[in-house]
């Protein structure tokens, strides 16, 4: 990750490879098992990756399962934007007040997500 992103301790819990029917990409899972998310300044924005063990509960609690079928929210900017993964394995951005047409695909590779988030904010 870039900038001042501070990672959480590694994840040692039960195997989680899918959330609400969405298979999580292996590169994302590898990172989460080592770092289990975190948060910080990555350049153009604040970036929060939710803990792996919290994904299902957060997605259910915020209604993402119903409002964004085939998607799982994995993080946010700490305010009014969310980041997620769709069933095709693409990482995306969506505003907090949204409908499905508001999704902006950012990348297909977790290792490029921080750069893609920065590029997205720089382009606005």
C-alpha positions in Angstrom: 0.0 0.0 0.0 1.0 3.6 -0.4 1.4 6.6 1.9 0.5 6.2 5.6 -1.7 3.1 5.4 -1.4 1.1 8.6 -2.2 -2.6 8.4 -4.0 -4.7 11.0 -2.5 -7.8 12.5 -2.8 -11.0 10.4 -6.0 -12.9 10.2 -5.9 -16.4 11.8 -9.6 -17.2 11.8 -11.7 -19.7 9.9 -11.3 -19.9 6.1 -13.3 -17.2 4.4 -13.2 -17.4 0.6 -16.6 -16.0 -0.2 -19.0 -13.5 1.3 -22.7 -13.4 0.3 -22.2 -15.6 -2.7 -19.2 -13.5 -4.1 -15.9 -15.4 -4.4 -13.1 -13.3 -3.1 -10.1 -13.0 -5.4 -7.0 -14.9 -4.2 -4.7 -11.8 -4.2 -7.1 -10.0 -1.9 -7.3 -13.1 0.4 -3.5 -13.4 0.5 -3.2 -9.8 1.6 -6.0 -10.0 4.1 -4.5 -13.2 5.7 -1.2 -11.3 6.1 -2.6 -7.8 7.0 -6.3 -8.2 7.6 -7.1 -4.7 6.3 -6.2 -1.5 7.9 -6.6 2.2 7.1 -4.7 5.4 6.3 -3.8 8.0 3.8 -2.8 6.5 0.5 -2.2 9.8 -1.4 -5.4 11.2 -2.8 -7.8 9.9 -0.1 -8.2 8.1 3.1 -8.5 4.3 2.5 -10.1 1.8 4.9 -10.1 -2.0 4.2 -12.5 -3.7 6.6 -11.4 -6.8 8.5 -12.1 -10.1 6.7 -14.1 -11.5 9.6 -16.4 -8.4 9.6 -17.3 -8.4 5.9 -20.5 -10.5 6.0 -21.9 -8.7 9.1 -21.1 -5.2 7.6 -22.6 -6.1 4.2 -25.7 -7.5 5.8 -26.1 -4.6 8.3 -25.8 -1.9 5.7 -28.1 -3.8 3.2 -25.5 -4.2 0.5 -26.6 -7.8 0.0 -29.9 -6.5 -1.3 -28.9 -3.2 -2.9 -25.8 -4.6 -4.7 -26.5 -8.2 -5.5 -23.4 -10.0 -6.7 -21.1 -7.6 -4.9 -19.4 -7.4 -1.5 -18.2 -4.1 0.0 -14.6 -4.5 1.4 -13.8 -0.9 2.4 -14.5 2.8 2.3 -12.8 6.2 2.4 -14.0 6.6 5.9 -16.9 8.9 4.8 -19.3 8.7 1.9 -17.6 6.3 -0.6 -17.3 2.5 -0.5 -15.0 0.1 -2.3 -16.1 -3.4 -3.3 -15.6 -6.5 -5.4 -18.2 -7.8 -7.9 -18.8 -11.4 -8.9 -16.5 -10.9 -11.9 -13.6 -10.1 -9.6 -13.5 -6.4 -10.4 -12.8 -3.8 -7.7 -15.2 -0.8 -7.7 -16.1 2.4 -6.1 -19.7 3.4 -5.2 -21.0 6.4 -3.3 -22.8 5.8 0.0 -26.1 7.0 -1.4 -26.2 5.0 -4.6 -27.9 2.8 -7.0 -26.3 0.1 -9.1 -25.6 2.6 -12.0 -23.3 4.6 -9.7 -20.6 1.8 -9.6 -17.3 2.8 -11.1 -15.0 -0.2 -11.9 -11.5 0.6 -10.7 -9.4 -2.5 -11.6 -9.3 -6.3 -11.8 -6.2 -6.8 -9.6 -6.0 -6.2 -5.8 -2.3 -5.2 -6.1 -3.4 -2.3 -8.2 -6.4 -1.2 -6.0 -4.6 1.6 -4.0 -3.2 3.1 -7.2 -6.6 2.8 -8.9 -8.3 4.5 -6.0 -5.8 7.4 -6.1 -6.3 7.7 -9.9 -10.0 7.8 -9.4 -9.8 10.6 -7.0 -7.2 12.5 -9.0 -9.5 12.4 -12.1 -12.4 14.1 -10.3 
